[in-house]
Amino acid sequence: MIIEKVYSPIFDKDIKKDINNSPIWKDCYHQDDIPNEYRDINKTLYCYTIKFDGVTPIQVNNIEKV
């Protein structure tokens, strides 16, 4: 099991109900891969702390606005 932080401009308050079909996966990034457009302007991102089993997300531990 691995715990990763996933960043997305999409806020999904119901992600814990259906993590695999959450809309965040359409536009999400690892911290090192966040595009400059998000860094240069004050665009809101949400940080999802997610536990993975391999490449399958299995649990959301935390959501915070950054």
N, CA, C and O atoms as a GROMACS GRO file, in nm:
protein
  264
    1MET      N    1   0.084  -0.118   0.000
    1MET     CA    2   0.000   0.000   0.000
    1MET      C    3   0.088   0.124   0.000
    1MET      O    4   0.191   0.130   0.068
    2ILE      N    5   0.046   0.222  -0.076
    2ILE     CA    6   0.118   0.348  -0.086
    2ILE      C    7   0.019   0.461  -0.063
    2ILE      O    8  -0.095   0.454  -0.107
    3ILE      N    9   0.063   0.566   0.006
    3ILE     CA   10  -0.019   0.685   0.025
    3ILE      C   11   0.042   0.796  -0.059
    3ILE      O   12   0.160   0.829  -0.045
    4GLU      N   13  -0.038   0.854  -0.148
    4GLU     CA   14   0.006   0.960  -0.238
    4GLU      C   15  -0.084   1.081  -0.225
    4GLU      O   16  -0.200   1.071  -0.186
    5LYS      N   17  -0.028   1.197  -0.257
    5LYS     CA   18  -0.107   1.320  -0.264
    5LYS      C   19  -0.135   1.348  -0.411
    5LYS      O   20  -0.044   1.352  -0.494
    6VAL      N   21  -0.263   1.367  -0.442
    6VAL     CA   22  -0.309   1.392  -0.577
    6VAL      C   23  -0.372   1.531  -0.578
    6VAL      O   24  -0.455   1.562  -0.492
    7TYR      N   25  -0.333   1.615  -0.674
    7TYR     CA   26  -0.382   1.752  -0.682
    7TYR      C   27  -0.477   1.766  -0.800
    7TYR      O   28  -0.450   1.716  -0.909
    8SER      N   29  -0.588   1.835  -0.778
    8SER     CA   30  -0.687   1.855  -0.882
    8SER      C   31  -0.761   1.987  -0.860
    8SER      O   32  -0.783   2.027  -0.746
    9PRO      N   33  -0.799   2.056  -0.968
    9PRO     CA   34  -0.882   2.176  -0.953
    9PRO      C   35  -1.029   2.141  -0.926
    9PRO      O   36  -1.110   2.230  -0.899
   10ILE      N   37  -1.062   2.014  -0.933
   10ILE     CA   38  -1.199   1.969  -0.914
   10ILE      C   39  -1.220   1.927  -0.770
   10ILE      O   40  -1.142   1.847  -0.716
   11PHE      N   41  -1.323   1.979  -0.707
   11PHE     CA   42  -1.358   1.940  -0.571
   11PHE      C   43  -1.469   1.836  -0.576
   11PHE      O   44  -1.575   1.862  -0.633
   12ASP      N   45  -1.444   1.722  -0.519
   12ASP     CA   46  -1.544   1.615  -0.514
   12ASP      C   47  -1.572   1.578  -0.369
   12ASP      O   48  -1.496   1.502  -0.309
   13LYS      N   49  -1.679   1.631  -0.314
   13LYS     CA   50  -1.712   1.604  -0.173
   13LYS      C   51  -1.759   1.461  -0.153
   13LYS      O   52  -1.758   1.411  -0.041
   14ASP      N   53  -1.799   1.394  -0.260
   14ASP     CA   54  -1.850   1.256  -0.251
   14ASP      C   55  -1.748   1.152  -0.296
   14ASP      O   56  -1.785   1.039  -0.325
   15ILE      N   57  -1.621   1.189  -0.302
   15ILE     CA   58  -1.518   1.097  -0.351
   15ILE      C   59  -1.511   0.969  -0.268
   15ILE      O   60  -1.478   0.863  -0.321
   16LYS      N   61  -1.540   0.978  -0.141
   16LYS     CA   62  -1.531   0.859  -0.054
   16LYS      C   63  -1.639   0.755  -0.087
   16LYS      O   64  -1.623   0.638  -0.055
   17LYS      N   65  -1.747   0.798  -0.151
   17LYS     CA   66  -1.854   0.705  -0.187
   17LYS      C   67  -1.818   0.620  -0.310
   17LYS      O   68  -1.854   0.503  -0.317
   18ASP      N   69  -1.746   0.680  -0.406
   18ASP     CA   70  -1.709   0.609  -0.529
   18ASP      C   71  -1.578   0.664  -0.582
   18ASP      O   72  -1.576   0.741  -0.678
   19ILE      N   73  -1.470   0.626  -0.519
   19ILE     CA   74  -1.338   0.683  -0.549
   19ILE      C   75  -1.294   0.657  -0.693
   19ILE      O   76  -1.233   0.744  -0.755
   20ASN      N   77  -1.324   0.539  -0.747
   20ASN     CA   78  -1.277   0.505  -0.882
   20ASN      C   79  -1.344   0.585  -0.992
   20ASN      O   80  -1.285   0.606  -1.098
   21ASN      N   81  -1.466   0.630  -0.970
   21ASN     CA   82  -1.539   0.706  -1.072
   21ASN      C   83  -1.548   0.854  -1.040
   21ASN      O   84  -1.634   0.924  -1.094
   22SER      N   85  -1.462   0.903  -0.955
   22SER     CA   86  -1.462   1.044  -0.918
   22SER      C   87  -1.420   1.130  -1.038
   22SER      O   88  -1.335   1.090  -1.116
   23PRO      N   89  -1.479   1.249  -1.052
   23PRO     CA   90  -1.440   1.338  -1.162
   23PRO      C   91  -1.299   1.395  -1.146
   23PRO      O   92  -1.247   1.451  -1.243
   24ILE      N   93  -1.235   1.382  -1.030
   24ILE     CA   94  -1.099   1.437  -1.015
   24ILE      C   95  -1.000   1.370  -1.108
   24ILE      O   96  -0.900   1.431  -1.146
   25TRP      N   97  -1.026   1.244  -1.146
   25TRP     CA   98  -0.930   1.170  -1.230
   25TRP      C   99  -0.921   1.226  -1.370
   25TRP      O  100  -0.827   1.194  -1.442
   26LYS      N  101  -1.017   1.308  -1.411
   26LYS     CA  102  -1.012   1.370  -1.545
   26LYS      C  103  -0.909   1.481  -1.552
   26LYS      O  104  -0.859   1.513  -1.660
   27ASP      N  105  -0.876   1.541  -1.436
   27ASP     CA  106  -0.781   1.652  -1.433
   27ASP      C  107  -0.709   1.649  -1.298
   27ASP      O  108  -0.741   1.725  -1.208
   28CYS      N  109  -0.610   1.559  -1.286
   28CYS     CA  110  -0.536   1.547  -1.160
   28CYS      C  111  -0.387   1.535  -1.187
   28CYS      O  112  -0.345   1.495  -1.296
   29TYR      N  113  -0.307   1.570  -1.086
   29TYR     CA  114  -0.162   1.577  -1.102
   29TYR      C  115  -0.091   1.530  -0.976
   29TYR      O  116  -0.143   1.542  -0.865
   30HIS      N  117   0.027   1.478  -0.996
   30HIS     CA  118   0.120   1.455  -0.885
   30HIS      C  119   0.184   1.590  -0.857
   30HIS      O  120   0.188   1.676  -0.945
   31GLN      N  121   0.236   1.612  -0.737
   31GLN     CA  122   0.290   1.743  -0.700
   31GLN      C  123   0.399   1.790  -0.797
   31GLN      O  124   0.405   1.909  -0.828
   32ASP      N  125   0.482   1.701  -0.844
   32ASP     CA  126   0.591   1.738  -0.937
   32ASP      C  127   0.542   1.769  -1.077
   32ASP      O  128   0.615   1.829  -1.156
   33ASP      N  129   0.418   1.730  -1.110
   33ASP     CA  130   0.366   1.745  -1.246
   33ASP      C  131   0.262   1.856  -1.261
   33ASP      O  132   0.201   1.868  -1.367
   34ILE      N  133   0.240   1.936  -1.158
   34ILE     CA  134   0.141   2.043  -1.166
   34ILE      C  135   0.185   2.144  -1.272
   34ILE      O  136   0.296   2.196  -1.264
   35PRO      N  137   0.100   2.172  -1.371
   35PRO     CA  138   0.138   2.266  -1.477
   35PRO      C  139   0.166   2.407  -1.423
   35PRO      O  140   0.111   2.448  -1.320
   36ASN      N  141   0.250   2.478  -1.493
   36ASN     CA  142   0.287   2.614  -1.453
   36ASN      C  143   0.167   2.707  -1.446
   36ASN      O  144   0.166   2.801  -1.367
   37GLU      N  145   0.066   2.683  -1.528
   37GLU     CA  146  -0.052   2.770  -1.526
   37GLU      C  147  -0.120   2.769  -1.390
   37GLU      O  148  -0.180   2.869  -1.350
   38TYR      N  149  -0.112   2.658  -1.319
   38TYR     CA  150  -0.169   2.652  -1.184
   38TYR      C  151  -0.076   2.718  -1.082
   38TYR      O  152  -0.121   2.772  -0.982
   39ARG      N  153   0.053   2.712  -1.108
   39ARG     CA  154   0.150   2.772  -1.016
   39ARG      C  155   0.159   2.924  -1.033
   39ARG      O  156   0.176   2.996  -0.935
   40ASP      N  157   0.148   2.972  -1.157
   40ASP     CA  158   0.167   3.114  -1.186
   40ASP      C  159   0.050   3.200  -1.141
   40ASP      O  160   0.069   3.314  -1.098
   41ILE      N  161  -0.070   3.148  -1.152
   41ILE     CA  162  -0.187   3.223  -1.108
   41ILE      C  163  -0.241   3.158  -0.982
   41ILE      O  164  -0.207   3.044  -0.951
   42ASN      N  165  -0.322   3.228  -0.912
   42ASN     CA  166  -0.376   3.175  -0.787
   42ASN      C  167  -0.501   3.092  -0.812
   42ASN      O  168  -0.608   3.122  -0.761
   43LYS      N  169  -0.485   2.987  -0.891
   43LYS     CA  170  -0.596   2.898  -0.919
   43LYS      C  171  -0.606   2.796  -0.805
   43LYS      O  172  -0.505   2.743  -0.760
   44THR      N  173  -0.726   2.770  -0.760
   44THR     CA  174  -0.748   2.681  -0.648
   44THR      C  175  -0.724   2.536  -0.689
   44THR      O  176  -0.774   2.490  -0.792
   45LEU      N  177  -0.648   2.467  -0.608
   45LEU     CA  178  -0.628   2.324  -0.624
   45LEU      C  179  -0.669   2.256  -0.494
   45LEU      O  180  -0.663   2.316  -0.387
   46TYR      N  181  -0.711   2.132  -0.505
   46TYR     CA  182  -0.745   2.052  -0.390
   46TYR      C  183  -0.646   1.936  -0.382
   46TYR      O  184  -0.616   1.872  -0.482
   47CYS      N  185  -0.598   1.911  -0.262
   47CYS     CA  186  -0.502   1.804  -0.239
   47CYS      C  187  -0.578   1.688  -0.175
   47CYS      O  188  -0.631   1.700  -0.065
   48TYR      N  189  -0.580   1.575  -0.245
   48TYR     CA  190  -0.644   1.454  -0.197
   48TYR      C  191  -0.534   1.358  -0.152
   48TYR      O  192  -0.448   1.321  -0.233
   49THR      N  193  -0.535   1.318  -0.027
   49THR     CA  194  -0.441   1.218   0.022
   49THR      C  195  -0.510   1.083   0.007
   49THR      O  196  -0.610   1.054   0.073
   50ILE      N  197  -0.454   1.001  -0.082
   50ILE     CA  198  -0.522   0.878  -0.123
   50ILE      C  199  -0.430   0.758  -0.102
   50ILE      O  200  -0.311   0.763  -0.132
   51LYS      N  201  -0.488   0.651  -0.050
   51LYS     CA  202  -0.416   0.525  -0.033
   51LYS      C  203  -0.440   0.440  -0.158
   51LYS      O  204  -0.554   0.420  -0.199
   52PHE      N  205  -0.331   0.391  -0.216
   52PHE     CA  206  -0.338   0.309  -0.337
   52PHE      C  207  -0.291   0.167  -0.308
   52PHE      O  208  -0.200   0.146  -0.228
   53ASP      N  209  -0.353   0.072  -0.374
   53ASP     CA  210  -0.306  -0.066  -0.377
   53ASP      C  211  -0.257  -0.088  -0.520
   53ASP      O  212  -0.337  -0.118  -0.609
   54GLY      N  213  -0.127  -0.073  -0.541
   54GLY     CA  214  -0.073  -0.072  -0.677
   54GLY      C  215  -0.114   0.059  -0.743
   54GLY      O  216  -0.076   0.166  -0.697
   55VAL      N  217  -0.191   0.050  -0.850
   55VAL     CA  218  -0.240   0.171  -0.917
   55VAL      C  219  -0.389   0.194  -0.891
   55VAL      O  220  -0.449   0.284  -0.950
   56THR      N  221  -0.448   0.113  -0.806
   56THR     CA  222  -0.590   0.124  -0.776
   56THR      C  223  -0.611   0.205  -0.648
   56THR      O  224  -0.562   0.168  -0.542
   57PRO      N  225  -0.685   0.318  -0.658
   57PRO     CA  226  -0.715   0.396  -0.537
   57PRO      C  227  -0.816   0.320  -0.451
   57PRO      O  228  -0.917   0.270  -0.502
   58ILE      N  229  -0.788   0.311  -0.321
   58ILE     CA  230  -0.879   0.235  -0.236
   58ILE      C  231  -0.938   0.315  -0.120
   58ILE      O  232  -1.042   0.278  -0.066
   59GLN      N  233  -0.870   0.427  -0.081
   59GLN     CA  234  -0.922   0.504   0.033
   59GLN      C  235  -0.874   0.648   0.026
   59GLN      O  236  -0.758   0.674  -0.006
   60VAL      N  237  -0.964   0.742   0.056
   60VAL     CA  238  -0.930   0.883   0.067
   60VAL      C  239  -0.912   0.914   0.215
   60VAL      O  240  -1.003   0.894   0.295
   61ASN      N  241  -0.792   0.964   0.250
   61ASN     CA  242  -0.764   0.993   0.390
   61ASN      C  243  -0.791   1.139   0.426
   61ASN      O  244  -0.828   1.169   0.540
   62ASN      N  245  -0.773   1.230   0.330
   62ASN     CA  246  -0.786   1.371   0.361
   62ASN      C  247  -0.809   1.450   0.232
   62ASN      O  248  -0.762   1.412   0.125
   63ILE      N  249  -0.882   1.560   0.244
   63ILE     CA  250  -0.899   1.656   0.134
   63ILE      C  251  -0.872   1.793   0.191
   63ILE      O  252  -0.928   1.832   0.294
   64GLU      N  253  -0.785   1.868   0.124
   64GLU     CA  254  -0.759   2.005   0.169
   64GLU      C  255  -0.744   2.099   0.049
   64GLU      O  256  -0.697   2.060  -0.058
   65LYS      N  257  -0.785   2.222   0.071
   65LYS     CA  258  -0.774   2.326  -0.030
   65LYS      C  259  -0.637   2.389  -0.020
   65LYS      O  260  -0.594   2.428   0.089
   66VAL      N  261  -0.568   2.400  -0.135
   66VAL     CA  262  -0.434   2.462  -0.134
   66VAL      C  263  -0.430   2.582  -0.227
   66VAL      O  264  -0.326   2.646  -0.240
   0.00000   0.00000   0.00000
